[in-house]
Amino acid sequence: MALLAACSSSDPEGPGTSADATSGGSGDAPVTLTWWHNGVAGDTGENSLGDYWDKVAADYTAEHPNVTIEIEQIQNEDLQRTRIPTALQSGDAPDLFQQWGGGEMAAQAEAGYLMDLSETLSADIERLGGGVAPWQVDGTTYGLPFQFAVEGIWYRPSLFEEAGITAEPTTMAELADAVQKLKDADIVPIAVGASDGWPAAHWWYNFALRSCSQDVVANAGTSLDFTDPCWLDAGTQLEDFIGTEPFQPQFTSTVAQTGATSSAGMVANGKAAMELMGQWNYFVYEGFTDGSEEAIAALHEDLDWFPMPATEGGSGDPSAAMGGGDGFSCYVDAPVECADFLAYIVSDDVQRGYAEAVGGLPVAPAAADAITDPVLQKIAQTTSSAAYVQLWMDTLLGPNVGGAMNDGIVNIFNGTGDAQGVVDAMIAAAATA
Amino acid sequence: MTALEASGRSASPAVDSSSAAGSRPVTPASEHTRRATVRKWAEIALFVGPAMVLFLTFVVYPVVSAARFSLYKWNGVSQFSDAEFIGLENYARALFGGTDPVTQQAFTTAYSQPFWEALSHNVAIIFLSMAVQLPIALIVALTLNRRFRGRAFTRVVIFAPYVLSEVIAGTMWLIIFDPNGIATELMRSVGLDMPAGGWFEDQTWGFWTVFFIITWKYVGLAIILFLAGLSGVSEDLQEAAAIDGASWWQIQWRINIPLIGPTIRIWAFLSIIGSIQLFDMVWVLNRGGTAGQYSTIASYMMEIGFFRADWGYGSAIAVIMFFLSFVIALAYMATILRRDNAHPRKAR
């Protein structure tokens, strides 16, 4: 009925969705959309995300024969750090491209590279709800996420059992207790891929999240003001935590995801009990099995997840969580079909398919029922019940200040810097912006 | 390295052609000589033109662009036309923390110190290469400079690391020097251990681990160059010296080494320029180290320019690197290589 009404409506400003408005706008003239995303094949040659996007594009073009979609799959860091910035500079940017939100997106929006989607996709923005916030600048929407989730601690229940830990830690004191029990049982308590920088930095983010109030963090994203003592406090808490020696030896030589000696490899192979990571690590761990269904099932049997434990004191909400996601933006000069296709990508059905085919955590609330895995359900549940979800701090602050922050945090792990050093590095980087 | 090589190669024919034209005697223009002149210039254009176009497009234009970017505060995302012109402030930030007294202290710690640390690593690698690679390469080359079974095979083995791609070699050493890797096992089997912070990330030993890998990677080139030089030394001289009663060492010291002097000087030149521009290996290992334990100017430039999106500052670092390579290359050519270039036949 609704569809019929929309079609027969003669009022172009009517309540019909943006999809109707845009496809009517340019008629059936042939249109080519270029699409850059980060769904590339992994070590095993499998590429469930890239394959799913291929299918989504094919389904869309079948419905819209005048649209041709040219896809380029590009490795994440190449895409984010070199390909997209240079493409935007050159004025010959892809129509639809990966967007991580936060400070970097704000800079792109300020430079006038991004299509304002607030009006055209208002219905979709409302449907997706609060998860869109990191893709908005001052209330204007410049991109839409297809995935969003909080991070937490992955652990091996069998190792917890071996060490005599009976319950998932919910406070830092309980986590410290669990760490001690694991050490007593000669098990590496926590693996961290500090060689890559960001996995180490995420520990600091979580301390800052609980130490700083929501406003302080949110304002820092635009004001780049780090004078609040909570930023220093985050580093002090991290120093204390590292002082309890919870991590594997030589953690600054450990990468996050590649090889059996990586932090993920250690957890997957039962060499370490815990790791602080995003939901994607579920699939990284699977990559360390032989790929057979039995092996993956066996891993799932002995792999679980709990939210980052609450810290004591601090101005932040104890149930606040760090999180992040992936989305897409349209280039400012892209054809209107770009917005329409983006609306299709985040439509409830395609989001459901995304959860089923890729195992991702969709943003559309209606697609939540497509998550069947109990651990992923737990993560989705934590994401929606958190007091607030703070976007990854390095994404929030953008590459310049965020990069300086990460480097400063790694220096704490290295023993070459301290809590004050992180704040100083952030202030110095902010002064160059 | 490519920029300089390209500049060296393309510049010399250009210089030759202009000097040749300049020294051409002025004679009354006859039809014959005019046609010859046109032809000569056509030939010059034909042979130098393509190289010149490539040189201008891929060397001169990027260098000029980087020099331009380096004068602006620019994050690489915003339109360059909106970037703020700040003169030489990016250079000042790298060299001594900038001229603004408010931020100078913070910038010295955050920007100037890492820059000088990276540069000091480059300088250390230059001198260590001379002190370590040169003697090793000479001894090996002199030892191998004779006929024996498996000579070709030995040469291939020695040259193999140099031929191996930097990425593959770097990944291999990452596996060997993993905290749980074979190098650690070896050390433990003799009762020692890896450096406290890990092979690459230890504050003191990280640089030496990387220097070891660089030596392994590049000493083969020196050996092959020296062997090629030695093969050009006439055997008559060595036989004559042997008849006169010279020992093996005397023959090497008095005859072979002096006669491959030009080769050694060229190798040193390549080594110095390569050390200044060292990038691939340190980047593959882990972007110069988590705390810049083995950073170089090139890895620092990449880190700040691309990964921190500080393009103006990164461009300033690039220009400093270019300037250093350029000045050192010119100085080396004007002093040390001069004797080889001025009288090529005599030096031989």
HADDOCK unambig.tbl for C-alpha pairs under 7 A between the chains (distance, minus, plus):
assign (segid A and resid 81 and name CA) (segid B and resid 306 and name CA) 6.28 0.50 0.50
assign (segid A and resid 81 and name CA) (segid B and resid 307 and name CA) 6.25 0.50 0.50
assign (segid A and resid 85 and name CA) (segid B and resid 76 and name CA) 6.85 0.50 0.50
assign (segid A and resid 85 and name CA) (segid B and resid 77 and name CA) 5.92 0.50 0.50
assign (segid A and resid 89 and name CA) (segid B and resid 77 and name CA) 6.87 0.50 0.50
assign (segid A and resid 89 and name CA) (segid B and resid 79 and name CA) 6.92 0.50 0.50
assign (segid A and resid 107 and name CA) (segid B and resid 77 and name CA) 6.60 0.50 0.50
assign (segid A and resid 107 and name CA) (segid B and resid 78 and name CA) 6.72 0.50 0.50
assign (segid A and resid 108 and name CA) (segid B and resid 77 and name CA) 6.08 0.50 0.50
assign (segid A and resid 108 and name CA) (segid B and resid 78 and name CA) 6.62 0.50 0.50
assign (segid A and resid 111 and name CA) (segid B and resid 78 and name CA) 4.63 0.50 0.50
assign (segid A and resid 111 and name CA) (segid B and resid 79 and name CA) 5.98 0.50 0.50
assign (segid A and resid 195 and name CA) (segid B and resid 290 and name CA) 6.12 0.50 0.50
assign (segid A and resid 197 and name CA) (segid B and resid 290 and name CA) 6.95 0.50 0.50
assign (segid A and resid 250 and name CA) (segid B and resid 179 and name CA) 6.72 0.50 0.50
assign (segid A and resid 250 and name CA) (segid B and resid 197 and name CA) 5.62 0.50 0.50
assign (segid A and resid 250 and name CA) (segid B and resid 198 and name CA) 5.45 0.50 0.50
assign (segid A and resid 252 and name CA) (segid B and resid 201 and name CA) 6.43 0.50 0.50
assign (segid A and resid 253 and name CA) (segid B and resid 179 and name CA) 6.98 0.50 0.50
assign (segid A and resid 253 and name CA) (segid B and resid 198 and name CA) 6.02 0.50 0.50
assign (segid A and resid 253 and name CA) (segid B and resid 201 and name CA) 6.17 0.50 0.50
assign (segid A and resid 399 and name CA) (segid B and resid 307 and name CA) 6.57 0.50 0.50
assign (segid A and resid 399 and name CA) (segid B and resid 308 and name CA) 4.77 0.50 0.50
assign (segid A and resid 399 and name CA) (segid B and resid 309 and name CA) 6.01 0.50 0.50
assign (segid A and resid 400 and name CA) (segid B and resid 308 and name CA) 4.25 0.50 0.50
assign (segid A and resid 400 and name CA) (segid B and resid 309 and name CA) 5.77 0.50 0.50
assign (segid A and resid 400 and name CA) (segid B and resid 310 and name CA) 6.54 0.50 0.50
assign (segid A and resid 403 and name CA) (segid B and resid 308 and name CA) 5.61 0.50 0.50
assign (segid A and resid 410 and name CA) (segid B and resid 290 and name CA) 6.75 0.50 0.50
assign (segid A and resid 411 and name CA) (segid B and resid 291 and name CA) 6.13 0.50 0.50
assign (segid A and resid 424 and name CA) (segid B and resid 106 and name CA) 6.68 0.50 0.50
assign (segid A and resid 425 and name CA) (segid B and resid 110 and name CA) 5.85 0.50 0.50
assign (segid A and resid 428 and name CA) (segid B and resid 106 and name CA) 5.53 0.50 0.50
assign (segid A and resid 428 and name CA) (segid B and resid 107 and name CA) 5.96 0.50 0.50
assign (segid A and resid 428 and name CA) (segid B and resid 110 and name CA) 6.59 0.50 0.50
